[in-house]
Amino acid sequence: VNDVAGDEFDKAIASFAVRAAASKMDRRASNLGVNATPTFIVNGRYKMLPQGFRDSDDFTADFTALASYLIEK
């Protein structure tokens, strides 16, 4: 489908570099408390919780405004 032979894909996915990157990603997700997707972490410190915007008239604008605020903080 993506012009990659199956054996090449299998070799790459089992490589040390890919396994190390996946392990690092798993550790970071665990350390940040990510347990579902999408999870929005800003500056490695703030977890944005979409359910806090249930009563918002414009979720996208409000969520974006919060992200901008946290980036500047």
N, C-alpha and C positions, 0 to 999 in steps of 0.2 A: 504493500500500500504506500509506504513512504520511501521506496527505493532502497531499502536496507535488507540484506539477506538475513534470514532467520538465524543462521549460525553466527553471523557477525553481531547481531543484536544480543543473542544469548551470551556471547563472549564479553561484550561491553557491559551488559547489565550485571554480570558476575565479577567484574573487575574490582580490584582493590579501591580505585579512585571512586567508583560509583557507590560501593558499599560504605566507604568512609564518609562520603557526602551525605548519604541517607542516614547514617548513624548520627552525624552531627545535627542534621535537621530534626531527627527524632528527639535528641537531647534538648535542643533549643525549644522545641514545641512543648516538651514536658516541663522545662524550667519556667516557661511563660504561662503555663496553665492552659494551653490550647487543648480543648477536648472536642471541638466540633469545627466544621468549616462552613462558611468563612468565619474566621476569627481575626479581628483587626487589632493589631498591636502597634502602638505609636511610640516611636523612639525607644523600643525595647522595654518600655516601662508601663504604659497605660493600655489596658484592655478596654476597647470600646464595646459596649453591650447594646446591640440593636433593640432589644426589648424595652430599653429605657425610652424609646421614641414611639411607643405605641399610640400615643395621643397626638403625635405631630401631624400637622396639616401638610407639611412638605418634608418627608423623611430625608430625601436626598440632600436638600439644602441644609437641614439641621445637622445631619450626620457629617456632612462635609465641613460645616462650620466648626463642629466640635473637633474634628481631626485637625483643622488648621490651627485652632486654639492650642491643642496639645502639642503640635509641632513647634509652635513658638515658645511654649512654656519651658 
